[in-house]
Amino acid sequence: MPSSKSKTAAQPVQKRLWLMYPAKLITDPVVWELGHKFPVVTNVRQASVTDEIGIVCLEISGPPNGVKAAIQWLEKIGIKVEPVEIGVIES
């Protein structure tokens, strides 16, 4: 008899990431697009934006394949993505 667990969706994951935007993307609604293109929930934890660069600490949660695809899309459009070290952002 097959297990019912094999039919259920994967457990959601949550990742905290640093996003480094190049100047050409600073005015684009990237976080909004991310939440509409992929089955993920976004939460901006911290941000610093100048005319030259945007740095955003973003929490992304959702199904593992959705989170992975969202990160790949960010990298594809030219945003550098790095994981946040544990405990760096607690507020």
C-alpha positions in Angstrom: 0.0 0.0 0.0 1.6 3.4 -1.0 2.3 5.9 1.7 0.1 9.0 1.7 3.2 11.0 2.6 4.6 10.5 -0.9 1.6 12.3 -2.4 1.9 15.4 -0.1 3.7 18.5 -1.0 7.3 19.1 0.2 7.6 21.0 3.5 8.0 24.7 3.0 11.5 26.2 3.5 12.6 29.6 4.6 15.8 31.3 3.5 17.3 34.6 4.4 19.4 36.2 1.6 21.4 39.2 0.9 20.5 40.7 -2.5 22.9 43.1 -4.2 21.2 45.0 -6.9 23.2 46.6 -9.8 22.3 50.3 -10.5 20.2 49.4 -13.5 17.8 47.3 -11.4 17.4 49.7 -8.4 14.1 51.2 -9.6 12.6 47.9 -10.7 10.0 46.3 -8.5 12.0 43.1 -8.2 10.6 41.8 -4.8 7.1 42.4 -6.0 7.8 40.5 -9.2 9.4 37.6 -7.2 6.2 37.2 -5.2 4.0 37.2 -8.3 6.2 34.9 -10.6 6.9 32.2 -7.9 4.9 30.6 -5.1 6.9 32.3 -2.4 6.3 34.8 0.4 8.8 37.6 0.6 9.7 39.6 3.7 12.2 42.5 3.5 14.2 42.5 6.7 16.6 45.3 5.9 17.5 47.5 3.0 20.0 50.2 1.9 19.6 51.8 -1.5 21.7 54.5 -3.2 22.0 55.6 -6.8 24.8 53.0 -7.4 23.7 49.9 -5.5 20.8 48.3 -3.6 21.4 45.9 -0.8 18.4 44.0 0.6 18.1 41.4 3.3 15.2 39.3 2.1 13.4 36.3 3.7 11.8 34.0 1.1 9.6 31.1 2.2 7.6 28.6 0.2 8.0 25.2 -1.4 11.6 24.1 -2.0 11.3 24.1 -5.8 9.7 27.6 -5.7 12.4 29.1 -3.5 15.1 27.5 -5.7 13.5 28.9 -8.9 13.1 32.3 -7.3 16.7 32.5 -6.4 17.8 31.3 -9.9 15.6 34.0 -11.4 17.2 36.7 -9.2 20.6 35.6 -10.3 19.6 35.4 -14.0 18.4 39.0 -14.0 21.7 40.2 -12.5 21.2 40.3 -8.8 24.0 38.8 -6.6 22.5 36.5 -4.0 24.2 35.3 -0.9 22.9 33.6 2.2 22.6 35.5 5.5 24.7 34.1 8.2 22.7 32.7 11.1 21.8 35.3 13.7 22.8 38.4 11.7 19.4 39.8 11.4 17.1 39.3 14.5 15.0 42.5 14.4 
